């Protein structure tokens, strides 16, 4: 089992920091290269750069939640959800289809259907 994972190209899990502007303030985000690659794909689908995507996600998260805690972890989760939603059919694998053109309710329904058939294990208290 482990060979599937340990044979990954080390460049994929090497970290890299990129500078982005959030509310006019330059900040640095440090992620593994694999996540930067997924963010590049997500951004390209909607004609954005990665810094533009990060700023938009940050602004929308702040508007929804009121604060942004651990933004780098949030971006990693976004990447994982993007890939999982592609596998479940919620997001088309055709990269020419912009994500903004998709119906969020339908996309999220595929995620909810998947979690109903494959529930996450509960953490012990």
GROMACS elastic network, one bead per residue, 0.5 to 0.9 nm:
[ bonds ]
;  ai    aj funct       b0    kb
    1     4     6  0.58911   500
    1     5     6  0.75654   500
    2     5     6  0.53019   500
    2     6     6  0.59694   500
    2     7     6  0.83672   500
    3     6     6  0.50837   500
    3     7     6  0.57232   500
    3     8     6  0.87297   500
    4     7     6  0.58820   500
    4     8     6  0.74949   500
    5     8     6  0.58046   500
    6     9     6  0.84044   500
    6    10     6  0.89329   500
    7    10     6  0.84046   500
    8    11     6  0.83806   500
    8    12     6  0.71755   500
    8    13     6  0.83537   500
    9    12     6  0.56467   500
    9    13     6  0.76724   500
   10    13     6  0.55345   500
   10    14     6  0.62952   500
   11    14     6  0.50786   500
   11    15     6  0.83995   500
   11    32     6  0.85214   500
   11    33     6  0.67988   500
   11    34     6  0.81655   500
   12    15     6  0.82517   500
   12    32     6  0.65450   500
   12    33     6  0.50220   500
   12    35     6  0.83205   500
   12    37     6  0.89292   500
   13    31     6  0.86525   500
   13    32     6  0.50091   500
   13    33     6  0.59526   500
   13    34     6  0.64188   500
   13    35     6  0.87451   500
   14    31     6  0.82884   500
   14    32     6  0.53321   500
   14    33     6  0.59522   500
   14    34     6  0.83475   500
   15    30     6  0.64313   500
   15    31     6  0.53152   500
   15    33     6  0.59351   500
   15    34     6  0.89394   500
   16    29     6  0.81949   500
   16    30     6  0.55013   500
   16    31     6  0.57056   500
   16    32     6  0.60599   500
   16    33     6  0.64151   500
   16    36     6  0.84521   500
   17    28     6  0.60657   500
   17    29     6  0.52510   500
   17    31     6  0.63745   500
   17    32     6  0.85570   500
   18    27     6  0.82904   500
   18    28     6  0.54583   500
   18    29     6  0.54192   500
   18    30     6  0.64754   500
   18    31     6  0.82995   500
   18    51     6  0.84791   500
   19    26     6  0.64866   500
   19    27     6  0.55542   500
   19    29     6  0.63728   500
   19    30     6  0.88964   500
   19    51     6  0.76674   500
   20    25     6  0.80783   500
   20    26     6  0.55851   500
   20    27     6  0.54957   500
   20    28     6  0.61946   500
   20    29     6  0.74064   500
   20    50     6  0.84721   500
   20    51     6  0.51246   500
   20    52     6  0.80425   500
   20    54     6  0.74468   500
   20    55     6  0.74434   500
   21    24     6  0.54135   500
   21    25     6  0.51276   500
   21    27     6  0.60578   500
   21    28     6  0.85649   500
   21    51     6  0.70381   500
   21    52     6  0.83448   500
   21    54     6  0.85673   500
   21    55     6  0.67184   500
   22    25     6  0.52796   500
   22    26     6  0.64496   500
   22    27     6  0.70445   500
   22    51     6  0.87902   500
   22    54     6  0.80591   500
   22    55     6  0.54109   500
   22    56     6  0.86978   500
   22    58     6  0.73596   500
   22    59     6  0.79862   500
   23    26     6  0.83936   500
   23    55     6  0.77154   500
   23    59     6  0.81884   500
   29    71     6  0.82560   500
   29    72     6  0.64093   500
   30    72     6  0.69245   500
   31    34     6  0.81557   500
   31    35     6  0.63730   500
   31    36     6  0.67472   500
   31    72     6  0.68091   500
   31    73     6  0.87343   500
   31    75     6  0.86229   500
   31    76     6  0.78825   500
   32    35     6  0.55710   500
   32    36     6  0.66741   500
   32    37     6  0.89784   500
   32    76     6  0.89766   500
   33    37     6  0.62017   500
   33    38     6  0.87511   500
   34    37     6  0.51335   500
   34    38     6  0.64497   500
   34    39     6  0.87517   500
   35    38     6  0.50881   500
   35    39     6  0.61236   500
   35    40     6  0.85176   500
   35    75     6  0.79249   500
   35    76     6  0.63262   500
   35    79     6  0.64002   500
   35    80     6  0.86764   500
   36    39     6  0.50291   500
   36    40     6  0.60947   500
   36    41     6  0.87106   500
   36    50     6  0.81282   500
   36    79     6  0.89062   500
   37    40     6  0.50490   500
   37    41     6  0.64361   500
   37    42     6  0.88150   500
   38    41     6  0.50833   500
   38    42     6  0.62493   500
   38    43     6  0.85950   500
   38    79     6  0.60241   500
   38    80     6  0.88289   500
   38    82     6  0.83559   500
   38    83     6  0.83344   500
   39    42     6  0.50135   500
   39    43     6  0.59833   500
   39    44     6  0.83905   500
   39    50     6  0.62899   500
   39    53     6  0.79339   500
   39    54     6  0.85721   500
   39    75     6  0.81989   500
   39    78     6  0.85786   500
   39    79     6  0.66999   500
   40    43     6  0.52054   500
   40    44     6  0.59858   500
   40    45     6  0.86544   500
   40    48     6  0.87089   500
   40    49     6  0.72071   500
   40    50     6  0.57362   500
   40    53     6  0.88923   500
   41    44     6  0.51587   500
   41    45     6  0.63258   500
   41    50     6  0.88514   500
   41    95     6  0.77675   500
   42    45     6  0.54125   500
   42    46     6  0.71634   500
   42    48     6  0.85380   500
   42    50     6  0.83259   500
   42    53     6  0.81528   500
   42    79     6  0.83931   500
   42    82     6  0.80249   500
   42    95     6  0.84887   500
   42    98     6  0.87113   500
   42    99     6  0.78214   500
   43    46     6  0.55917   500
   43    47     6  0.62737   500
   43    49     6  0.56809   500
   43    50     6  0.56783   500
   43    51     6  0.88295   500
   43    52     6  0.78820   500
   43    53     6  0.57408   500
   43    54     6  0.88442   500
   44    48     6  0.55620   500
   44    49     6  0.67502   500
   44    50     6  0.81217   500
   44    95     6  0.82493   500
   44    96     6  0.88581   500
   44    98     6  0.84892   500
   45    48     6  0.76058   500
   45    95     6  0.58412   500
   45    96     6  0.61689   500
   45    97     6  0.65617   500
   45    99     6  0.65213   500
   45   100     6  0.87201   500
   46    49     6  0.89365   500
   46    53     6  0.89695   500
   46    96     6  0.87379   500
   46    97     6  0.82329   500
   46    99     6  0.64096   500
   46   100     6  0.68018   500
   46   101     6  0.89459   500
   47    98     6  0.82143   500
   48    51     6  0.81124   500
   48    52     6  0.58906   500
   48    53     6  0.62350   500
   49    52     6  0.51523   500
   49    53     6  0.62355   500
   49    54     6  0.86532   500
   50    54     6  0.60662   500
   50    55     6  0.85476   500
   51    54     6  0.50563   500
   51    55     6  0.61316   500
   51    56     6  0.85667   500
   52    55     6  0.51457   500
   52    56     6  0.61435   500
   52    57     6  0.85960   500
   53    56     6  0.51026   500
   53    57     6  0.60719   500
   53    58     6  0.84491   500
   54    57     6  0.51505   500
   54    58     6  0.59920   500
   54    59     6  0.85295   500
   54    75     6  0.80573   500
   55    58     6  0.50685   500
   55    59     6  0.60841   500
   55    60     6  0.85811   500
   56    59     6  0.51244   500
   56    60     6  0.60954   500
   56    61     6  0.84022   500
   57    60     6  0.52176   500
   57    61     6  0.59059   500
   57    62     6  0.84029   500
   57    75     6  0.85106   500
   58    61     6  0.51612   500
   58    62     6  0.60391   500
   58    63     6  0.85478   500
   58    68     6  0.71781   500
   58    71     6  0.75472   500
   59    62     6  0.51516   500
   59    63     6  0.61309   500
   59    64     6  0.86212   500
   59    68     6  0.89775   500
   60    63     6  0.50148   500
   60    64     6  0.60952   500
   60    65     6  0.84806   500
   61    64     6  0.50888   500
   61    65     6  0.58142   500
   61    66     6  0.74949   500
   61    67     6  0.74241   500
   61    68     6  0.67141   500
   62    65     6  0.52524   500
   62    68     6  0.56990   500
   63    66     6  0.55698   500
   63    67     6  0.77917   500
   64    67     6  0.83201   500
   65    68     6  0.73300   500
   68    71     6  0.61735   500
   68    74     6  0.87981   500
   69    72     6  0.88321   500
   69    73     6  0.86579   500
   69    74     6  0.82073   500
   70    73     6  0.55198   500
   70    74     6  0.64668   500
   70    75     6  0.89382   500
   71    75     6  0.62200   500
   71    76     6  0.87238   500
   72    75     6  0.51063   500
   72    76     6  0.64020   500
   72    77     6  0.87776   500
   73    76     6  0.50285   500
   73    77     6  0.62603   500
   73    78     6  0.85874   500
   74    77     6  0.51207   500
   74    78     6  0.61795   500
   74    79     6  0.87484   500
   75    79     6  0.63092   500
   75    80     6  0.87358   500
   76    79     6  0.51438   500
   76    80     6  0.63441   500
   76    81     6  0.86752   500
   77    80     6  0.50230   500
   77    81     6  0.60452   500
   77    82     6  0.84223   500
   78    81     6  0.51448   500
   78    82     6  0.60089   500
   78    83     6  0.86734   500
   79    82     6  0.50627   500
   79    83     6  0.63252   500
   79    84     6  0.86081   500
   80    83     6  0.52827   500
   80    84     6  0.61032   500
   80    85     6  0.84902   500
   81    85     6  0.58311   500
   81    86     6  0.84066   500
   81   111     6  0.86015   500
   82    85     6  0.51758   500
   82    86     6  0.62611   500
   82    87     6  0.88031   500
   82    91     6  0.74658   500
   83    86     6  0.51033   500
   83    87     6  0.64121   500
   83    88     6  0.87953   500
   83    91     6  0.85077   500
   84    87     6  0.50684   500
   84    88     6  0.62217   500
   84    89     6  0.86105   500
   84    90     6  0.86019   500
   84    91     6  0.88075   500
   84   111     6  0.80120   500
   85    88     6  0.50190   500
   85    89     6  0.60584   500
   85    91     6  0.54441   500
   85    92     6  0.83901   500
   85   107     6  0.73187   500
   85   108     6  0.81861   500
   85   110     6  0.71713   500
   85   111     6  0.64575   500
   86    89     6  0.51485   500
   86    90     6  0.58546   500
   86    92     6  0.58612   500
   86    93     6  0.58335   500
   87    90     6  0.76542   500
   87    91     6  0.79459   500
   87    92     6  0.86521   500
   87    93     6  0.81721   500
   88    91     6  0.77255   500
   88   110     6  0.61648   500
   88   111     6  0.71085   500
   88   113     6  0.89759   500
   88   114     6  0.72258   500
   89    92     6  0.60529   500
   89    93     6  0.79508   500
   89   107     6  0.80067   500
   89   110     6  0.69369   500
   90   102     6  0.88510   500
   90   106     6  0.69167   500
   90   108     6  0.70091   500
   90   109     6  0.76688   500
   90   110     6  0.53703   500
   90   111     6  0.72652   500
   91    94     6  0.85615   500
   91    97     6  0.89070   500
   91    99     6  0.74287   500
   91   102     6  0.77293   500
   91   107     6  0.63864   500
   92    95     6  0.73694   500
   92    97     6  0.71756   500
   92    99     6  0.87232   500
   93    96     6  0.87244   500
   93    97     6  0.83513   500
   94    97     6  0.59455   500
   95    98     6  0.72150   500
   95    99     6  0.89077   500
   97   100     6  0.86494   500
   97   101     6  0.72813   500
   97   102     6  0.83679   500
   98   101     6  0.54448   500
   98   102     6  0.73100   500
   99   102     6  0.54519   500
   99   103     6  0.87187   500
  100   103     6  0.80383   500
  100   104     6  0.86552   500
  102   105     6  0.87827   500
  102   106     6  0.79238   500
  102   107     6  0.72551   500
  103   106     6  0.54440   500
  103   107     6  0.63029   500
  103   108     6  0.87350   500
  104   107     6  0.50263   500
  104   108     6  0.60237   500
  104   109     6  0.84198   500
  105   108     6  0.52426   500
  105   109     6  0.60468   500
  105   110     6  0.89451   500
  106   109     6  0.50023   500
  106   110     6  0.67454   500
  107   110     6  0.56346   500
  107   111     6  0.69851   500
  108   112     6  0.62220   500
  108   113     6  0.85597   500
  109   112     6  0.50026   500
  109   113     6  0.60083   500
  109   114     6  0.84927   500
  110   113     6  0.50561   500
  110   114     6  0.61376   500
  110   115     6  0.86316   500
  111   114     6  0.51225   500
  111   115     6  0.61979   500
  111   116     6  0.86195   500
  112   115     6  0.50940   500
  112   116     6  0.61262   500
  112   117     6  0.88031   500
  113   116     6  0.51494   500
  113   117     6  0.65784   500
  113   118     6  0.86527   500
  114   117     6  0.53357   500
  114   118     6  0.59438   500
  114   119     6  0.79611   500
  115   120     6  0.71752   500
  116   119     6  0.56835   500
  119   122     6  0.87571   500
  122   125     6  0.89812   500
